[in-house]
């Protein structure tokens, strides 16, 4: 029986949603893990930062060996999601920070076989007009990343093990969905090759690097905001901070991805990213000004921030795929993603280090630096986009 591309999109998005619940599964129960593992203040940020570090290492390894091209992409997704589920569940048996951080790193490496692989499967189903389709998958990623906050709320009267167990179970279910409900696309694409020898060619491509610089600024803000906003809301006295975090990061973020994907096809990728980063940068300043002052205003700004901070995410990769030389697309995308996720490690730890000195009122201003610089790059990129039309 034939499968429609919209049916494939629905199942792929669902699988991504469930698998990405692993990303923040430990971060949302950090208070409990601090007691169980005896985490120091220096070790706490690494429970979150180890995941993008592992993701970067996994993405580079997978791309270098061309795993998504050498093996069936759906089967690679299945194996990676199952591996992530097993590694995440092993947190239940860890008894110190070293074991916990190591397992978080390996879980991130496993997720490198989930998200990029899902995008590859999607692009085979949507060879043209991918704006909405990519927006939906990134929306699923966003919702999945926020899902542990909902799990934490559901399991608040039980214990942290339930959150870890539920997220691991969801990832295993994602593996079953991808292999059982998604069929191979009617047409197969060309191999997406990564080569260290081609990086110099990527770096010399000006529009590609301008899109990369925009993405780096975007990533400086994104995961640090996702990591620390829940603690900000809790510290500001917001009742049910887990629920509010799920709404701001998950629901608003997913909506932002879909709206961003639709708008980008209409107004251009550069213009959409500039709008999105401008709004998110403003939110990074404004949300601190209402800290502890107005819960209503805090929630409103958090929702707008959650919407705008991710609305442009897919467009940076799309821009690179359009301007990179055909033989360099795989290298260019891997380079962009790897550097971007490395940057998240710096911003996550910087917020942790400076928050005691700057306070929640001012520390998020540091995150606004990234999108402001990203806007400068995408303004320059806009000229190349116009020439291409």
C-alpha positions in Angstrom: 0.0 0.0 0.0 1.4 3.4 -1.0 2.0 6.1 1.6 1.3 9.7 1.0 4.0 12.3 1.8 1.7 13.9 4.3 1.2 10.6 6.1 5.0 10.2 6.2 5.4 13.7 7.5 2.9 13.1 10.3 4.6 9.9 11.5 8.1 11.3 11.1 7.1 14.4 13.2 5.6 12.1 15.9 8.7 10.0 16.1 10.9 13.1 16.4 8.6 14.5 19.1 8.9 11.3 21.2 12.6 10.7 20.7 13.7 14.3 21.5 12.1 14.0 24.9 15.5 12.5 25.9 17.3 15.9 25.4 16.1 17.6 28.7 14.9 14.5 30.5 17.6 14.9 33.2 17.7 18.7 33.2 14.1 19.0 34.4 14.8 16.8 37.5 18.1 18.5 38.3 17.1 19.3 41.8 16.5 15.6 42.6 19.7 14.5 40.8 21.7 17.0 42.7 20.7 15.2 45.9 21.2 11.7 44.5 24.5 12.4 42.7 25.8 15.1 45.0 26.2 17.6 42.1 28.3 20.7 42.7 27.3 24.0 41.2 30.1 23.5 38.6 28.7 20.1 37.6 25.1 21.1 37.2 25.3 22.9 33.9 27.1 19.8 32.4 23.9 17.7 32.9 22.5 19.9 30.1 25.7 20.9 28.2 26.9 17.3 27.8 24.0 16.5 25.5 25.0 19.0 22.7 28.6 18.0 23.2 27.7 14.4 22.5 25.4 15.4 19.7 28.3 17.3 18.0 30.6 14.3 18.3 28.0 12.0 17.1 27.1 14.2 14.1 30.7 14.5 13.0 31.3 10.8 13.3 28.0 9.9 11.5 28.7 12.4 8.7 32.4 11.4 8.3 31.5 7.8 7.8 28.4 8.6 5.8 26.2 6.4 8.0 22.9 7.9 6.8 24.0 7.2 3.2 25.5 3.8 3.7 22.6 2.4 5.7 18.8 2.8 5.4 18.0 6.1 7.1 14.8 4.8 8.8 16.8 1.8 10.3 19.5 4.2 11.5 16.9 6.3 13.2 15.4 3.2 14.9 18.8 2.0 16.2 19.8 5.5 17.4 16.4 6.1 19.2 16.7 2.7 20.9 20.3 3.4 21.9 19.2 6.7 23.3 16.4 5.1 25.2 18.8 2.5 26.8 21.5 5.1 27.6 18.9 7.4 29.2 17.4 4.6 31.3 20.9 3.8 32.6 20.7 7.1 34.5 18.5 5.2 36.9 21.5 3.2 38.0 24.1 6.0 38.0 25.3 7.1 41.5 27.6 10.0 40.8 28.1 13.1 38.6 30.8 11.5 36.3 28.5 8.6 35.4 25.6 11.0 34.9 27.4 13.4 32.6 29.0 10.5 30.6 25.6 9.0 30.0 24.2 12.4 29.0 27.1 12.8 26.5 26.4 9.3 25.0 22.7 10.1 24.8 23.5 13.2 22.8 25.6 11.2 20.5 22.7 8.8 19.9 20.4 11.7 19.2 22.8 12.7 16.3 21.4 9.7 14.6 17.8 10.8 15.2 17.2 14.4 14.3 19.5 14.8 11.2 18.4 11.4 10.0 14.7 12.3 10.3 15.4 15.5 8.3 17.0 13.4 5.6 14.0 11.1 5.4 11.8 14.1 5.2 13.7 15.8 2.4 13.4 12.6 0.3 9.6 12.8 0.8 9.5 16.5 0.0 12.1 17.2 -2.7 10.4 20.7 -3.3 8.6 23.3 -1.1 10.0 22.0 2.2 9.3 25.2 4.2 6.1 23.9 6.0 7.4 20.3 6.2 10.7 21.3 7.8 8.8 23.7 10.1 6.6 20.9 11.3 9.5 18.6 12.0 11.4 21.3 13.9 8.2 22.0 15.7 8.1 18.4 16.8 11.7 18.6 17.9 10.8 21.7 20.0 7.7 20.1 21.5 9.7 16.9 22.2 12.5 18.9 23.9 9.9 20.5 26.2 8.0 17.3 26.8 10.0 16.3 30.0 8.6 19.4 31.6 5.1 18.0 31.2 6.3 14.6 32.3 7.8 16.2 35.4 4.5 17.8 36.2 2.6 14.6 35.7 5.2 12.7 37.9 5.7 15.5 40.5 4.0 13.4 43.2 6.1 10.3 42.4 9.8 10.7 41.8 12.5 11.6 39.2 12.9 8.0 38.1 9.4 8.2 36.5 10.4 11.1 34.3 13.6 9.3 33.1 11.7 6.1 32.5 8.8 7.7 30.6 11.2 9.6 28.3 13.2 6.5 27.6 9.9 4.6 26.8 8.8 7.4 24.4 12.2 7.2 22.6 11.8 3.4 22.2 8.2 4.0 20.9 9.7 6.6 18.4 11.9 3.9 17.0 8.9 1.6 16.5 7.0 4.4 14.7 9.8 5.2 12.3 10.3 1.6 11.3 6.7 0.4 11.4 4.7 3.4 10.1 7.1 5.3 7.8 7.9 3.8 4.4 10.9 4.6 2.2 10.3 7.6 -0.1 9.6 6.8 -3.7 12.8 8.5 -4.8 16.2 8.4 -3.1 18.5 11.4 -3.0 22.2 11.7 -3.7 24.7 10.9 -0.9 25.3 13.8 1.6 29.1 13.6 1.9 31.2 15.1 4.7 34.8 15.8 4.2 37.3 17.7 6.3 39.1 18.6 3.0 36.0 20.4 1.9 35.7 22.7 4.9 38.0 25.3 3.5 35.7 25.4 0.4 32.7 26.0 2.7 34.5 28.7 4.6 35.4 30.6 1.4 31.7 30.6 0.3 30.6 34.0 1.6 26.7 33.6 1.5 27.1 30.2 3.2 29.2 31.6 6.0 26.9 34.6 6.4 24.0 32.1 6.9 26.3 30.1 9.3 27.1 33.2 11.3 23.4 33.9 11.6 22.9 30.3 12.8 25.7 30.6 15.4 24.0 33.7 16.9 20.7 31.9 16.9 22.2 28.8 18.7 24.0 31.0 21.3 20.6 31.9 22.5 18.4 28.9 21.8 19.5 26.1 24.1 20.7 28.3 26.9 17.2 29.9 26.9 15.6 26.4 26.9 17.9 25.3 29.7 17.5 28.2 32.1 14.0 29.6 31.4 12.4 27.0 33.7 14.7 27.9 36.6 14.1 31.6 35.9 10.3 31.0 36.1 10.6 29.0 39.3 12.9 31.6 40.9 10.5 34.4 39.9 7.7 32.8 41.9 5.7 31.4 39.0 3.3 28.7 40.1 3.6 25.4 38.1 6.8 26.4 36.4 7.0 23.0 34.7 3.6 23.7 33.0 4.6 27.2 32.0 7.9 26.0 30.6 6.1 23.4 28.5 3.8 26.1 27.2 6.5 28.6 26.5 9.1 26.3 25.1 7.0 23.5 23.6 3.6 24.8 22.5 4.7 28.4 21.6 7.9 27.1 20.1 6.2 24.5 18.0 3.7 27.2 16.7 6.7 29.4 15.9 8.3 26.7 13.8 5.2 26.2 11.7 4.5 29.9 11.3 8.2 30.5 10.5 8.3 27.8 7.9 5.2 29.2 6.1 6.4 32.8 6.3 9.9 32.0 5.1 8.5 30.6 1.8 6.6 33.9 1.3 8.9 36.7 2.6 12.3 35.1 2.2 14.6 33.3 4.6 16.7 36.3 5.4 13.8 38.5 6.3 12.1 35.8 8.5 15.3 35.2 10.4 15.9 38.9 11.0 12.4 39.4 12.3 12.7 36.3 14.5 16.0 37.2 16.0 15.0 40.8 16.6 12.0 39.8 18.6 13.9 37.1 20.6 16.7 39.5 21.4 14.2 42.1 22.7 12.6 39.3 24.9 16.0 38.4 26.4 16.2 42.0 27.7 12.5 42.6 28.7 11.9 39.3 30.6 14.5 40.2 33.2 12.9 43.6 33.8 9.7 42.0 35.0 11.4 39.3 37.1 9.6 39.0 40.4 7.4 42.0 39.4 4.5 40.7 37.3 3.8 37.0 36.7 1.4 37.8 33.9 3.9 39.9 32.0 6.6 37.3 32.6 4.4 34.6 31.1 3.5 36.7 28.1 7.1 37.6 27.3 8.2 34.0 27.9 5.6 32.8 25.4 6.7 35.4 22.8 10.3 34.4 23.4 9.5 30.7 23.0 7.7 31.4 19.8 10.4 33.6 18.2 13.6 31.9 19.4 13.0 28.8 17.3 10.8 30.2 14.4 13.9 30.8 12.3 15.9 27.6 13.1 15.2 25.6 10.0 15.8 28.5 7.6 19.6 28.7 8.3 20.1 25.1 7.2 17.8 25.6 4.2 19.9 28.7 3.2 23.1 26.8 3.4 21.7 23.9 1.3 20.7 26.4 -1.4 24.0 28.3 -1.6 26.6 25.6 -1.0 28.2 23.9 -4.0 26.5 20.6 -4.7 29.4 18.5 -3.7 29.8 20.4 -0.4 26.2 20.4 0.9 26.8 17.6 3.3 30.0 19.1 4.7 28.4 22.6 4.9 25.4 21.3 6.9 27.5 19.2 9.2 29.9 22.1 9.8 27.1 24.4 10.6 25.4 22.0 13.0 28.6 21.0 14.8 29.8 24.5 15.5 26.3 25.6 16.4 25.9 23.0 19.1 29.4 23.6 20.4 28.4 27.2 20.9 25.4 26.1 23.0 27.8 24.5 25.5 29.5 27.9 26.1 26.3 29.9 26.6 24.7 27.3 28.9 27.7 27.4 31.2 28.2 31.2 30.9 24.6 31.8 32.2 25.3 29.4 35.1 28.5 31.1 36.0 27.3 34.7 35.8 23.8 34.3 37.2 24.9 34.6 40.9 26.7 37.8 40.1 24.2 39.4 37.6 21.0 38.0 39.0 18.1 36.8 37.0 17.1 40.4 36.2 20.1 40.9 33.9 21.8 37.7 33.0 19.6 36.9 30.0 20.8 40.0 28.3 23.9 38.0 27.4 21.8 35.7 25.3 20.6 38.7 23.2 24.1 39.3 21.9 23.9 36.2 19.7 20.7 37.1 17.7 21.9 40.8 17.4 25.1 39.6 15.7 23.0 37.1 13.7 20.8 39.9 12.4 23.8 41.7 11.1 25.0 38.6 9.2 21.5 37.8 7.8 21.1 41.5 6.6 24.3 41.0 4.5 23.0 37.6 3.4 19.8 39.2 2.2 21.7 40.7 -0.8 22.8 37.3 -2.0 19.2 36.0 -1.6 17.8 38.8 -3.7 20.4 38.1 -6.5 19.3 34.5 -6.5 15.7 35.3 -7.1 
